[in-house]
Amino acid sequence: MTDESPFAAVDRAAEANELHRPVSFDAGVVTRPAGPGSATVHAYLHHLRAQGLDCVPEPLGIDGGVETLRFIEGEDGGQGWYHQHTDQGLASAARLLRRVHDAGAGWTPPADAVWGAPATTGGDTVFCHGDPGPWNFIWHDNEAVALIDWDFLHPAPRVDDVAYALHWFAPLRSDLHALEWHHFPEVPDRGARVRTFVEAYGDLPPFDVADAVIERIRAVIRLQQDLAARGVEPQATWVADGSIERDLEEIAWVEAHRSGLGGA
């Protein structure tokens, strides 16, 4: 057993991500290692931008195992937690996610498309971001203006992305995490934040919030286990450092508090 902070392992996981996916910025261009699905992501981003969306990165190219994209000004990463504390920020992220989902609906993927997560079927399938947490939005003054880091692009029901976002935006996590990780000044009214996000996204079929979030966390666990088993980094490091156990704790928290989350 160890007495270390519950956030120490998370800090190490972030360091592993930066080590294995180093990102550089120069003259308005982002350079980062390309992955197996980068060509598919670039094709999708080209489609979105052709629909008039400037809220996703402009892909510039892939060469020698490196991809380049146009830099989008604003705050992301850890600073994203602060911008989404307000209903304004929360709703803006939901509206942006809806806008992207709708704009991508007419895209025809290339025959050799490589998805960053398993494709799933169900009602109202769209091309999901797969990781729409506050850290992957670009923020200006409590307003979400862009969505970046499309490594986990895959076809799935739009509720999959919504459930993932609710887990991190509400947040459907412990009070300790809400205060110390998400930096809320006091424990938020999670049920109210769920309603704000879902209403701002708009026109979703009824779904049980707890069930949807739990299934989405389980999907994350399955993906991490698969990638780690194949030696893919940083997931191999994350799993070795206890990410699966932490995710199971998240599921237990949602189960224990499902009565306060409701349906949508």
N, C-alpha and C positions, 0 to 999 in steps of 0.2 A: 504494500500500500504506500501511497505518497500523500503528502500534505500540500502539494503544489496547487496553485490557483486553478479553478476549472477552466480558465481561459488560456492557460499556458500551452496546452496541447493545440489549441486553435491558433495561437501565435506561431507555433512551429509549423503548422500546416500551411499558413500563409507564406512563411519563409520558403517552404518546399515548393510552393507554386511559383514564387518569384525566381527561384533557382532554376527550375526546369522549363519555365515559359518566360524568359527575360524579355522585357519590353523596353524599347528605346524610342525617343522622340527627337526629331530634328527637322527644322524648317517646315513645320506643319504636317509631318509625316510620321505615322506610327509604324515601327518595324518590330516584328515578333516572329517566332518560329511558326512555320506552317504545320498543320496537322493533316491527317488523312482526309478530313472533310472540308478542308479550306477551299478547294475549288468549288464545291457545292455551295458553301456559304457565300463566296464571292458572286456566284451566279444569282443567288437569291437576293443579295444586297443590290446588285445591278437592276433586278426586276423592281424592287421596292423604290429605288431612286427614279426609275423610269416612270413610276406612278406618281411622281412628284414629292416623295417623302425625303426630307432632308434630316430626319430624326434618326437615321441609321448611318453608319460610316460609309464613305465612298471608297470602294475597293480599288486599289491602284495596280495590284499585280502580285504574282507568286513566282519566285525565281530562286533556284538553288536551296530549296527547303525553307525559304523565308517569305513571309507575306507582308505587304505594305498596304496601309489604309490612310485616308485623310484624317487628321486629328480633329476632334470636335472640342471646342473650348467649353470649360465648365468644371464642376466638381463631381467626382465619382468616388469609388472605393469607400473608405471609412467615413468620408464627409457626407456620403449619401444618407447616413442614418439621421443626421440633423434635419435635412431638408424635408424629409417625409414625416416629421412629427406632426405637422399641421394638417388639417383636413384639405387645405389647398394642395399641398405637396402630395398627399396620399391620393386624392382624386385625379391629379394631373398624371400620375404614373399609370393609373388604371385607364384613363382615356388614351394615353399614348400607346399602351399595350393593345387596346382595342383597335386603334387606327392601323397599327402594324399588321395585326391579324387579318383585318379586312382587306388591306391593300395587297397582301400576299396570297389571297384566296385564288386568284386566277393564274398563279405561276405553274408552269409545267416543269418539274425537275428534270435534269439531264438523266439519260438512261443509266449512266454509271454513278448516280448520286450516292454519296457516302454520308450517312447520318451520324451525328455526334451522340445520339442516344437511340434506343430501339424505337422504331416506328410503331405506333399503336392505332387501333381503329376504334371507332365510336361515332356518336352523333356529332355533327358539325366539326369535322376534322379541319384543322388549319395547320400552318407551319409554325410550330411552337419554338420559342427562343430556348426554352429548357433551363434557364438560369436567371429569371427576371427578378433578382433581389435588388434592394436599393443601391448596392454597390455597382451594379451594371447599368444604371441609369446615369445620364449626365444631367446635372442640376444647375439651374440659375435661380437664385432668390426663391426657394421653396417651390420651384416649378420644374418638373421633369421635362427635358427638352430633347433627349435622345436615348437610345438603347444600344449598347455596345456589347462586344464579346459574345459572338454568336456560335461559339464552339459546339454547343449542344443542340443545334438546330435539328428538328425532326418533325415528321407529321404526327399529330395527335389531336384529340378533342381540345378545343380552346380552354375548357375547364382545367386541363392539366396545368397550363401556365398560370391561370388564375389561382388555383390551389397553391402552387409553389409560391406565388407572390404573397398570398394571404399568410402563409407560414411565417414569412420574414417581415412583412409590412405591419401586420396587426399589432405585435407579433404573437403568433400562437406558440409561445414559449414561456418559460418560467419567469416569475417576477424578477429574479436575479438577472437573467439575461436582458429583460426589458430595460432595467435600470443601468446595468454596468456595461452591456455590450451595445445596446441600441441607444443608450444615453438619454432615455426619457427622464424628465425631471421627477415624474411620479408614474406609478404603474398605470398604463393607459386602459381605457374602456375598450377591451378587445372586440366585444360584440358590436359596438358602435363603429369601430374602425372597419370591421368586416363589412358592415352594411354600406359604409361610405365608399369603400373600394368597389364592391359589387354593383352598386347603383351607378357609380361613375363609369364603370366598364359598360354596363347596359345590356339589356336584352339577352340574358342568359337563361337557360332552362333551369327549373328548380333543381337544387342539389343539396346534399347534406354536407355542410362545411367540414365537420370533423372527419367524416368518411373520406372525402376528397383529399384533404390534407394528409391524412394517414397513408392513403394509397400512394400519394405523390412522394412522401418520404420513403416508403418502401421501394418505389421505383429508383430513387436516388441510391438507396442501399444496394440494390441489385446491380446497378451500373457501376458503382464504386468497386464492388466485389469482383465483377467481371474484368474491369480494367486492371485492378490490382493483381489479379491472378495471372494476367498476361504481362505483368511487369511494367505497365504503363505508369509514368510519373506525371503529376505528383500524387495520383491516387494510391499507388503502392505505399508511399510514405504516410499518407493520410490514414489508410486502413491499419497500418502497423502501429500508428500512434493513437488508435482508439476511436476513429471516426464512426465506425459502425455502432459501437456501444453508445456513443453520444446521440446518434440518430434514434436508436431504440429508446433512449430516455426521452427524446422529443415526442415520439409516438405515445409513450406512457403518459406524458403530460397532457397531450391533446385528448386522449381517452378519458383521463380523470376530470377534464374540464369541459367535456363536450356539451353539457347542458347549458352552458353560458355562451355557446358559439352559434347555435341555431342552424337553420337552413337558409338557403338563399334562392 
